[in-house]
Amino acid sequence: MSGRPWLIAVTVDGVNLPRFLRRAGEMGLLLTGVRIRGKHLSAFAREDDVMTLRMMAENGGWRFSVGNRQGTGRLMTWIRHRLALLSALMLGIGALIGASQVMWRVEIENAGIYAADLPEYLQALGITPPMRKSDVHPGQLRDLLEWRYPETAWVECGWRGMTLLIRVVDGVPAGTPLSETGAGDVVAARDGIVDSIRTKAGTALVQPGDVVRKGQILIRGEERTGSGVRAVSARGVVMARVWDAAAIRMDLTELHTSYSGRTEESVSVVSPWFALWHEPESAFHQADVSRRTLPLGGFFLPLTCVWEKRYECEITKQNRANEEITAEASIAALRKLREIIGTNESLVDKWVNCSMIDHEVLLAVATGERLVDIAEQIPSGAPDKGY
């Protein structure tokens, strides 16, 4: 038996087909899956026996034809005919696997005051894309960054695809603790007019109706006794009228777009670092652009196909009605005021003042009056806050 044991489909046409089968059996030629319909015979034969069967059929007056390979043989034929495509596919898969082991980008989030220093420090450490991911150790990098920036709460370093992600979480000062027995004063947390004061410990220095400034002492951490004055931890509730304000600037004109009906379309392929080809210059002086993107390779091959369609238009400025823009600006200013003070806070009073700036911009200032506790405890002898 030779090295090609694959089965191949054969057909025989003619008369007295049983005699053909008998001769094949006498010659030791194996046929499987034999079907005879009239003068037509179909079967499967070993590929090494095809030439012998053909000669036997021609000598006996039968018409012999060969079909496709079966099973593994058919697969090998398919692979041989598509060898170039499969080779390119394997090379592509290898390139993707290789690219996935490379760091192509460094993304830094919430760097804050370290936004300028952190990239330079990474460059000094030799962490610059592109480089192998195995040469970057996120755990060691995290320890180095937390040591370099001690004011942060912590630093997160990890991988997101082929991007090194560094997220900085700012620390929050714990403040100065004040015990029940330690000496301390109560000061104003903000400006306001005192509405009422209830002293639990210490000596009140203000009364209802007084105007106080942020940082001013409201309750001194001292109490008189029969033998003199003793230091205490001042405590109390000081309700005061305070005011919060929020400003909104709004243009007195609005842009109006008129379309001509002419359009342009372009397609480009871009990556985070370069474009495979540049977009053509638009012939329109003004245009509205509709853009659609499709990632081609995801994290492994960061290429994006971009379709753009430009609609020629003319953009002009038109004046808006004063009543309309005043109402809109007032609502926006009140909404911003609510965002500042909190949606659950109750207001004693609120109002909005609107004014024009150079006949181009409307300034709306929303002011809200509240009744809040402005008492804040600090240790005695704490440094002045500068108010």
C-alpha positions as CSV (number, residue, x, y, z in Angstrom):
1,M,0.0,0.0,0.0
2,S,1.5,3.4,-1.0
3,G,1.6,6.6,1.0
4,R,-1.7,8.0,-0.4
5,P,-4.5,6.0,1.2
6,W,-7.2,8.7,0.6
7,L,-10.5,7.7,-0.9
8,I,-11.7,9.3,-4.1
9,A,-15.1,9.2,-5.8
10,V,-15.3,7.3,-9.1
11,T,-18.1,6.7,-11.6
12,V,-18.4,4.0,-14.3
13,D,-21.0,4.1,-17.1
14,G,-21.8,1.2,-19.4
15,V,-23.5,-2.2,-19.6
16,N,-22.8,-5.3,-17.5
17,L,-21.5,-3.3,-14.5
18,P,-21.5,-6.4,-12.2
19,R,-18.7,-7.8,-14.5
20,F,-16.7,-4.6,-13.8
21,L,-17.1,-5.2,-10.1
22,R,-16.1,-8.9,-10.4
23,R,-12.9,-8.0,-12.4
24,A,-12.0,-5.3,-9.8
25,G,-12.4,-7.9,-7.0
26,E,-10.2,-10.4,-8.9
27,M,-7.5,-7.8,-9.2
28,G,-7.7,-6.9,-5.5
29,L,-9.0,-3.4,-6.1
30,L,-11.2,-2.3,-3.2
31,L,-14.4,-0.4,-3.9
32,T,-16.7,0.9,-1.1
33,G,-20.0,2.6,-1.1
34,V,-21.0,1.0,-4.4
35,R,-24.3,2.1,-5.9
36,I,-25.7,0.9,-9.3
37,R,-28.6,2.6,-11.0
38,G,-29.2,1.2,-14.5
39,K,-26.0,1.8,-16.5
40,H,-24.4,4.1,-13.9
41,L,-22.1,2.9,-11.1
42,S,-20.8,5.2,-8.3
43,A,-18.3,4.1,-5.6
44,F,-15.2,5.2,-3.6
45,A,-11.7,3.8,-4.4
46,R,-8.3,4.3,-3.1
47,E,-6.4,7.0,-4.9
48,D,-3.5,4.6,-5.7
49,D,-6.0,2.2,-7.5
50,V,-7.5,4.9,-9.7
51,M,-5.1,4.4,-12.6
52,T,-5.5,0.6,-12.6
53,L,-9.3,1.0,-12.5
54,R,-9.2,3.5,-15.4
55,M,-7.1,1.1,-17.6
56,M,-9.4,-1.8,-16.7
57,A,-12.5,0.3,-17.6
58,E,-11.1,1.4,-20.9
59,N,-10.1,-2.2,-21.9
60,G,-13.6,-3.4,-21.0
61,G,-15.5,-0.7,-22.9
62,W,-16.7,1.2,-19.9
63,R,-16.6,5.1,-19.4
64,F,-14.6,5.9,-16.3
65,S,-14.5,9.3,-14.5
66,V,-12.9,10.6,-11.3
67,G,-14.6,12.9,-8.8
68,N,-13.3,14.6,-5.6
69,R,-11.3,13.3,-2.8
70,Q,-13.1,12.3,0.4
71,G,-12.4,12.8,4.1
72,T,-8.8,13.8,4.9
73,G,-8.0,13.8,1.2
74,R,-10.6,16.5,0.4
75,L,-9.2,18.6,3.3
76,M,-5.6,18.3,1.9
77,T,-6.8,19.3,-1.5
78,W,-8.6,22.4,-0.1
79,I,-5.5,23.4,1.9
80,R,-3.2,22.9,-1.2
81,H,-5.4,25.2,-3.3
82,R,-5.5,27.9,-0.6
83,L,-2.0,27.6,0.7
84,A,-1.2,31.3,0.0
85,L,-4.3,32.5,1.8
86,L,-3.7,30.2,4.8
87,S,0.0,31.4,5.0
88,A,-1.1,35.0,5.0
89,L,-3.7,34.2,7.7
90,M,-1.1,32.5,9.9
91,L,1.3,35.4,9.4
92,G,-1.5,37.9,10.3
93,I,-2.4,35.9,13.5
94,G,1.3,35.8,14.4
95,A,1.6,39.5,13.9
96,L,-1.5,40.1,16.1
97,I,-0.1,37.9,18.8
98,G,3.2,39.7,18.6
99,A,1.5,43.1,18.7
100,S,-0.5,42.1,21.7
101,Q,2.7,41.6,23.7
102,V,3.8,45.2,23.0
103,M,2.8,48.3,25.0
104,W,1.7,50.9,22.4
105,R,0.2,53.6,24.7
106,V,0.5,55.0,28.2
107,E,-2.7,56.5,29.6
108,I,-2.6,58.6,32.8
109,E,-5.9,59.5,34.6
110,N,-6.5,62.1,37.4
111,A,-2.8,63.1,37.6
112,G,-3.8,66.6,38.8
113,I,-0.7,68.6,39.9
114,Y,1.5,65.7,38.7
115,A,0.3,65.9,35.1
116,A,3.5,67.4,33.9
117,D,6.0,65.6,36.1
118,L,4.6,62.0,35.8
119,P,5.2,61.6,32.1
120,E,8.7,62.9,32.5
121,Y,9.4,60.5,35.3
122,L,8.1,57.6,33.2
123,Q,10.4,58.6,30.5
124,A,13.3,58.7,32.9
125,L,12.4,55.2,34.0
126,G,12.6,54.1,30.4
127,I,8.9,53.4,30.1
128,T,8.1,54.8,26.6
129,P,5.9,53.2,24.0
130,P,6.4,51.1,22.0
131,M,8.1,48.5,24.2
132,R,7.6,44.9,25.3
133,K,4.9,44.4,28.0
134,S,7.2,41.9,29.8
135,D,9.7,44.7,30.4
136,V,7.1,46.7,32.4
137,H,6.2,45.6,35.9
138,P,3.0,47.4,37.1
139,G,3.5,46.4,40.7
140,Q,7.0,47.8,41.0
141,L,5.9,50.9,39.0
142,R,3.0,51.5,41.5
143,D,5.4,51.4,44.4
144,L,7.8,53.8,42.8
145,L,5.0,56.3,42.0
146,E,3.5,56.1,45.5
147,W,7.0,56.8,46.9
148,R,7.6,59.7,44.6
149,Y,4.1,61.3,45.2
150,P,3.4,60.7,48.9
151,E,0.4,63.1,48.9
152,T,-1.6,60.6,46.8
153,A,-3.9,58.1,48.5
154,W,-2.8,55.4,46.1
155,V,-1.8,54.7,42.5
156,E,-3.3,52.0,40.3
157,C,-1.2,50.6,37.5
158,G,-2.4,47.9,35.2
159,W,-3.1,46.8,31.6
160,R,-6.0,47.6,29.4
161,G,-5.3,45.7,26.2
162,M,-2.0,47.1,24.9
163,T,-2.3,50.3,27.0
164,L,-0.6,50.9,30.3
165,L,-3.2,52.6,32.5
166,I,-2.0,54.7,35.4
167,R,-4.7,56.1,37.7
168,V,-3.8,58.5,40.5
169,V,-6.2,58.8,43.5
170,D,-5.7,61.9,45.5
171,G,-5.5,61.8,49.2
172,V,-7.9,63.7,51.5
173,P,-6.3,65.4,54.6
174,A,-7.7,63.8,57.8
175,G,-7.9,67.2,59.5
176,T,-7.0,68.0,63.1
177,P,-8.8,65.8,65.6
178,L,-10.4,67.6,68.6
179,S,-11.3,65.6,71.7
180,E,-14.1,66.3,74.1
181,T,-11.7,67.3,76.8
182,G,-9.1,69.2,74.7
183,A,-9.3,73.0,74.6
184,G,-10.7,74.5,71.4
185,D,-12.8,77.3,70.0
186,V,-15.8,77.4,67.7
187,V,-15.2,79.6,64.6
188,A,-17.4,80.6,61.6
189,A,-17.1,78.2,58.8
190,R,-18.2,80.9,56.4
191,D,-19.5,84.5,56.2
192,G,-23.1,85.2,57.4
193,I,-25.4,87.0,59.8
194,V,-26.0,85.3,63.1
195,D,-29.7,84.3,63.5
196,S,-29.4,82.3,66.8
197,I,-26.7,80.8,69.0
198,R,-26.9,77.9,71.5
199,T,-23.8,77.4,73.5
200,K,-23.1,73.9,75.0
201,A,-19.6,74.7,76.3
202,G,-17.5,77.8,76.3
203,T,-18.3,81.5,76.2
204,A,-20.3,83.1,73.3
205,L,-18.7,86.1,71.7
206,V,-21.4,87.0,69.2
207,Q,-25.2,87.5,69.4
208,P,-28.1,87.3,66.9
209,G,-27.8,90.0,64.3
210,D,-24.0,90.2,64.2
211,V,-22.3,90.0,60.9
212,V,-19.4,87.5,61.1
213,R,-16.6,86.6,58.7
214,K,-15.2,83.2,58.0
215,G,-12.6,82.2,60.7
216,Q,-14.0,84.6,63.3
217,I,-14.3,83.1,66.8
218,L,-17.9,82.6,67.7
219,I,-17.6,80.7,71.0
220,R,-14.4,81.0,73.0
221,G,-13.0,77.8,74.6
222,E,-13.0,79.3,78.1
223,E,-15.4,79.2,81.0
224,R,-15.3,81.2,84.3
225,T,-15.1,79.3,87.5
226,G,-15.0,80.4,91.1
227,S,-11.2,80.4,91.0
228,G,-10.7,81.9,87.6
229,V,-10.9,80.8,84.0
230,R,-10.4,77.2,82.7
231,A,-9.9,76.0,79.1
232,V,-12.6,73.8,77.6
233,S,-13.6,72.4,74.3
234,A,-16.1,74.9,73.0
235,R,-19.2,73.4,71.5
236,G,-22.4,74.9,70.2
237,V,-24.8,75.5,67.4
238,V,-24.7,78.9,65.6
239,M,-27.4,79.3,63.0
240,A,-26.8,82.1,60.5
241,R,-28.2,83.5,57.3
242,V,-25.8,82.8,54.4
243,W,-26.0,83.5,50.7
244,D,-24.8,81.4,47.8
245,A,-24.6,82.6,44.2
246,A,-24.2,81.0,40.7
247,A,-23.5,82.9,37.5
248,I,-24.4,82.0,33.9
249,R,-23.2,83.8,30.8
250,M,-25.3,83.3,27.7
251,D,-24.7,84.7,24.2
252,L,-27.5,87.0,22.9
253,T,-27.2,85.5,19.4
254,E,-27.6,82.0,18.1
255,L,-26.1,80.2,15.2
256,H,-28.5,79.4,12.3
257,T,-27.5,76.7,9.7
258,S,-28.8,76.7,6.1
259,Y,-27.9,73.7,3.9
260,S,-27.3,74.0,0.2
261,G,-27.9,70.3,-0.6
262,R,-24.3,69.6,-1.8
263,T,-22.3,66.8,0.0
264,E,-18.9,65.3,0.0
265,E,-17.8,61.8,1.3
266,S,-14.3,60.5,2.3
267,V,-12.9,57.3,3.9
268,S,-9.6,57.1,5.8
269,V,-7.8,54.7,8.1
270,V,-6.1,56.1,11.2
271,S,-4.2,54.9,14.2
272,P,-3.4,56.6,17.5
273,W,0.0,57.7,16.0
274,F,-0.5,58.2,12.3
275,A,-2.9,58.1,9.4
276,L,-2.5,55.7,6.5
277,W,-3.5,58.4,4.2
278,H,-4.7,62.0,4.7
279,E,-8.2,63.2,4.2
280,P,-8.7,65.2,1.1
281,E,-9.3,69.0,1.4
282,S,-12.9,70.0,1.5
283,A,-14.2,72.2,-1.3
284,F,-16.8,73.7,1.0
285,H,-16.2,76.9,2.9
286,Q,-18.5,75.8,5.7
287,A,-19.8,72.3,6.3
288,D,-21.6,70.2,8.8
289,V,-19.8,66.9,9.3
290,S,-21.2,63.4,10.0
291,R,-18.6,60.9,11.1
292,R,-18.8,57.1,11.6
293,T,-16.0,55.0,12.9
294,L,-15.3,51.2,12.8
295,P,-12.4,49.6,14.8
296,L,-10.5,47.3,12.5
297,G,-8.4,45.4,15.0
298,G,-9.4,46.4,18.6
299,F,-6.6,46.4,21.1
300,F,-4.4,44.1,19.1
301,L,-4.3,46.2,16.0
302,P,-5.3,49.8,16.8
303,L,-6.6,50.9,13.4
304,T,-9.9,52.7,12.9
305,C,-11.7,53.2,9.6
306,V,-13.4,56.6,9.5
307,W,-16.2,57.6,7.2
308,E,-17.0,61.3,6.9
309,K,-19.9,62.9,5.0
310,R,-19.8,66.7,4.7
311,Y,-22.9,68.8,4.1
312,E,-22.3,72.2,2.6
313,C,-24.0,74.9,4.7
314,E,-23.9,78.5,5.7
315,I,-23.8,79.4,9.3
316,T,-25.0,82.8,10.4
317,K,-25.7,84.6,13.7
318,Q,-29.2,85.7,14.6
319,N,-30.3,87.8,17.5
320,R,-32.6,86.1,20.1
321,A,-35.6,87.6,21.8
322,N,-34.7,89.3,25.1
323,E,-37.6,87.6,26.9
324,E,-36.7,84.2,25.7
325,I,-33.0,84.4,26.6
326,T,-33.6,86.0,30.0
327,A,-36.0,83.2,31.0
328,E,-33.5,80.6,29.7
329,A,-30.6,82.2,31.5
330,S,-32.5,82.5,34.7
331,I,-33.5,78.8,34.7
332,A,-29.9,77.8,34.0
333,A,-28.6,80.0,36.8
334,L,-31.1,78.6,39.3
335,R,-30.2,75.0,38.2
336,K,-26.5,75.8,38.7
337,L,-27.2,77.2,42.2
338,R,-29.0,74.0,43.1
339,E,-26.0,72.0,42.0
340,I,-23.7,74.1,44.2
341,I,-25.8,74.0,47.4
342,G,-27.4,70.5,46.9
343,T,-30.8,69.5,45.7
344,N,-32.1,68.7,49.2
345,E,-31.2,72.0,50.7
346,S,-34.1,74.4,51.5
347,L,-33.9,78.1,50.6
348,V,-35.4,80.9,52.6
349,D,-35.4,83.1,49.5
350,K,-34.0,83.2,46.0
351,W,-33.8,85.6,43.1
352,V,-32.0,86.2,39.8
353,N,-30.4,89.4,38.5
354,C,-29.7,89.8,34.8
355,S,-27.5,92.3,33.0
356,M,-26.0,92.9,29.6
357,I,-22.3,92.8,28.9
358,D,-21.2,94.8,25.8
359,H,-24.6,94.1,24.2
360,E,-23.3,90.6,23.3
361,V,-23.6,88.5,26.5
362,L,-26.3,88.2,29.1
363,L,-25.1,87.6,32.6
364,A,-27.6,85.9,35.0
365,V,-26.7,85.7,38.7
366,A,-28.9,83.5,40.9
367,T,-28.7,84.1,44.6
368,G,-30.1,81.9,47.3
369,E,-30.5,82.6,51.0
370,R,-30.3,79.7,53.5
371,L,-30.2,79.2,57.3
372,V,-27.3,76.9,58.2
373,D,-25.1,76.0,61.2
374,I,-21.8,77.8,60.6
375,A,-20.1,76.5,63.8
376,E,-16.7,74.8,63.2
377,Q,-14.4,73.5,66.0
378,I,-10.7,74.2,65.9
379,P,-8.0,73.6,68.6
380,S,-7.1,76.6,70.7
381,G,-4.1,78.4,69.4
382,A,-4.6,77.1,65.8
383,P,-3.1,79.3,63.2
384,D,-5.2,82.1,61.8
385,K,-6.9,81.2,58.4
386,G,-6.2,84.7,57.2
387,Y,-9.7,86.2,57.5
